[in-house]
Amino acid sequence: MQPQIQKHLVVSAICIALNVGLGKVSNLLGLPFTMDTIGTILGAAILPWQFLLLAAGLSSVVASVVIQPAFMFYIGTQIAIALAAVGLLSAGMFKSLPKAAIAGFLIGICSAIVSAPVTAIVFGGVAVPSISALNAVFLASGHSLWTSVLSGSMIVESIDKIVAGVIAWYAIRRLPSDMRA
Amino acid sequence: MIPPVRALGWTALGGTIVMCSSDRLVHFSLAVSIVALTVASTKSLKTIKTFVTISLPLLVPLILIHGLVNPQFEMNARMWSVPYRQEGITFALSVYSNLAVFLAIATGWANVNRDEFFDWMVACRVPVFLVGLVGQSIAMVILIEKRGRAVLKAQTARGIPTGPNWRHRLRALPSVILPVVTSLINEADQRSTALWSRGFLEYEFAAKDLPFGGFREIGWVAASIILPAAIDFSLRA
């Protein structure tokens, strides 16, 4: 196996671990962010797309082993986030802090749209506690299950992904220039 | 521990039954059976605790949301003078019945020895790079948490405010996360060289035969069909 491919595999493993593990670091500070996209956004800046999609898909598998088996159902969300991150990076959306925040927001919207059907159909509207609470509020105010899940996910995911986008921007700036794809 | 072949058998069986049947009772019987068989395999009641731990965060909000909050279901019943939505509870239980099978299977997989499972994947000709990727990632998740703790302590010692209010914590977030992220990315070269020098990822399929438990495993798979059928029958009777 070529050394370059081996390096890509190691970086993919790091991106997967960042997707799964950074949420725990955020919890150490008592912040409720999941940070489950920083590895994917960084991967979009470092890895060829094939490795990025592999890393994104396996992030859900590893999260289902390490955190909660339900993450297995969100493979599609991670892959959609990876594709969105590649598109936004190539459009130059991670070149400044405000643009990175907007990119994070767009990734959040994309993530909410892709994960809402899974949350509504498979989990009956129950997701992570913050989204479930918002879903309950929307349901109580008379919205349908689908609208509630989509609205709740969009609010929580967009905030979470804006923070992830900003952190990813800081991290991309600190990468050695020879590492960027 | 549970052999991977047994967990695979339960996965195939559970997946097939959930796809073919929409009967809530069948799903619950299967979930209970898989948990019971996992307890019998591991000879440890900790399995029940694992199942309950991963189940409750889904079951409780489902019942609360649909049984009490969701106005699409009529508020038509009372328990200890607390009104609730009977159809909402039924809906919540029917969603949970599918999840219960999945979570019971996951509980079984949680008791599979990781090394044995990786040997199995290699023997089953799953590409070694995939096995390595998953194994490396799981190992690094633990490393990230440890490093995060160390960086947090170091930054606090340097006088960076990391609390108590959320604005301080939010401002401290990049100073804790970025050192963890950049140190890991910068280590990629070293890790890649270390793996390459140890011949990792050059490994070729070497296992002569699959570790299969023979009649013993066939017996377990048979039990995982007969037991849920018996529970289902007794519940209906």
HADDOCK unambig.tbl for C-alpha pairs under 7 A between the chains (distance, minus, plus):
assign (segid A and resid 1 and name CA) (segid B and resid 202 and name CA) 6.48 0.50 0.50
assign (segid A and resid 6 and name CA) (segid B and resid 192 and name CA) 6.07 0.50 0.50
assign (segid A and resid 7 and name CA) (segid B and resid 188 and name CA) 6.64 0.50 0.50
assign (segid A and resid 7 and name CA) (segid B and resid 189 and name CA) 6.53 0.50 0.50
assign (segid A and resid 7 and name CA) (segid B and resid 192 and name CA) 5.24 0.50 0.50
assign (segid A and resid 9 and name CA) (segid B and resid 133 and name CA) 6.77 0.50 0.50
assign (segid A and resid 10 and name CA) (segid B and resid 188 and name CA) 6.07 0.50 0.50
assign (segid A and resid 10 and name CA) (segid B and resid 192 and name CA) 6.03 0.50 0.50
assign (segid A and resid 11 and name CA) (segid B and resid 185 and name CA) 6.89 0.50 0.50
assign (segid A and resid 11 and name CA) (segid B and resid 188 and name CA) 5.93 0.50 0.50
assign (segid A and resid 13 and name CA) (segid B and resid 133 and name CA) 5.40 0.50 0.50
assign (segid A and resid 13 and name CA) (segid B and resid 136 and name CA) 6.10 0.50 0.50
assign (segid A and resid 13 and name CA) (segid B and resid 137 and name CA) 4.83 0.50 0.50
assign (segid A and resid 14 and name CA) (segid B and resid 137 and name CA) 6.37 0.50 0.50
assign (segid A and resid 14 and name CA) (segid B and resid 184 and name CA) 6.88 0.50 0.50
assign (segid A and resid 16 and name CA) (segid B and resid 137 and name CA) 6.00 0.50 0.50
assign (segid A and resid 17 and name CA) (segid B and resid 137 and name CA) 4.90 0.50 0.50
assign (segid A and resid 17 and name CA) (segid B and resid 138 and name CA) 6.72 0.50 0.50
assign (segid A and resid 17 and name CA) (segid B and resid 140 and name CA) 5.67 0.50 0.50
assign (segid A and resid 17 and name CA) (segid B and resid 141 and name CA) 4.88 0.50 0.50
assign (segid A and resid 20 and name CA) (segid B and resid 141 and name CA) 6.61 0.50 0.50
assign (segid A and resid 21 and name CA) (segid B and resid 141 and name CA) 4.88 0.50 0.50
assign (segid A and resid 21 and name CA) (segid B and resid 144 and name CA) 6.00 0.50 0.50
assign (segid A and resid 21 and name CA) (segid B and resid 145 and name CA) 6.42 0.50 0.50
assign (segid A and resid 24 and name CA) (segid B and resid 145 and name CA) 6.39 0.50 0.50
assign (segid A and resid 25 and name CA) (segid B and resid 145 and name CA) 5.91 0.50 0.50
assign (segid A and resid 25 and name CA) (segid B and resid 148 and name CA) 5.41 0.50 0.50
assign (segid A and resid 29 and name CA) (segid B and resid 169 and name CA) 6.06 0.50 0.50
assign (segid A and resid 62 and name CA) (segid B and resid 134 and name CA) 6.79 0.50 0.50
assign (segid A and resid 62 and name CA) (segid B and resid 138 and name CA) 6.64 0.50 0.50
assign (segid A and resid 68 and name CA) (segid B and resid 54 and name CA) 6.84 0.50 0.50
assign (segid A and resid 69 and name CA) (segid B and resid 103 and name CA) 6.93 0.50 0.50
assign (segid A and resid 69 and name CA) (segid B and resid 106 and name CA) 6.35 0.50 0.50
assign (segid A and resid 122 and name CA) (segid B and resid 95 and name CA) 7.00 0.50 0.50
assign (segid A and resid 123 and name CA) (segid B and resid 95 and name CA) 6.58 0.50 0.50
assign (segid A and resid 124 and name CA) (segid B and resid 62 and name CA) 6.91 0.50 0.50
assign (segid A and resid 124 and name CA) (segid B and resid 95 and name CA) 6.18 0.50 0.50
assign (segid A and resid 126 and name CA) (segid B and resid 58 and name CA) 6.60 0.50 0.50
assign (segid A and resid 126 and name CA) (segid B and resid 61 and name CA) 6.52 0.50 0.50
assign (segid A and resid 126 and name CA) (segid B and resid 62 and name CA) 6.25 0.50 0.50
assign (segid A and resid 136 and name CA) (segid B and resid 65 and name CA) 5.80 0.50 0.50
assign (segid A and resid 136 and name CA) (segid B and resid 69 and name CA) 6.60 0.50 0.50
assign (segid A and resid 139 and name CA) (segid B and resid 69 and name CA) 6.89 0.50 0.50
assign (segid A and resid 139 and name CA) (segid B and resid 70 and name CA) 5.47 0.50 0.50
assign (segid A and resid 139 and name CA) (segid B and resid 71 and name CA) 6.99 0.50 0.50
assign (segid A and resid 140 and name CA) (segid B and resid 69 and name CA) 5.47 0.50 0.50
assign (segid A and resid 140 and name CA) (segid B and resid 70 and name CA) 5.79 0.50 0.50
assign (segid A and resid 140 and name CA) (segid B and resid 71 and name CA) 6.31 0.50 0.50
assign (segid A and resid 142 and name CA) (segid B and resid 71 and name CA) 6.42 0.50 0.50
assign (segid A and resid 167 and name CA) (segid B and resid 174 and name CA) 6.28 0.50 0.50
assign (segid A and resid 171 and name CA) (segid B and resid 178 and name CA) 6.17 0.50 0.50
assign (segid A and resid 171 and name CA) (segid B and resid 182 and name CA) 6.67 0.50 0.50
assign (segid A and resid 175 and name CA) (segid B and resid 182 and name CA) 6.99 0.50 0.50
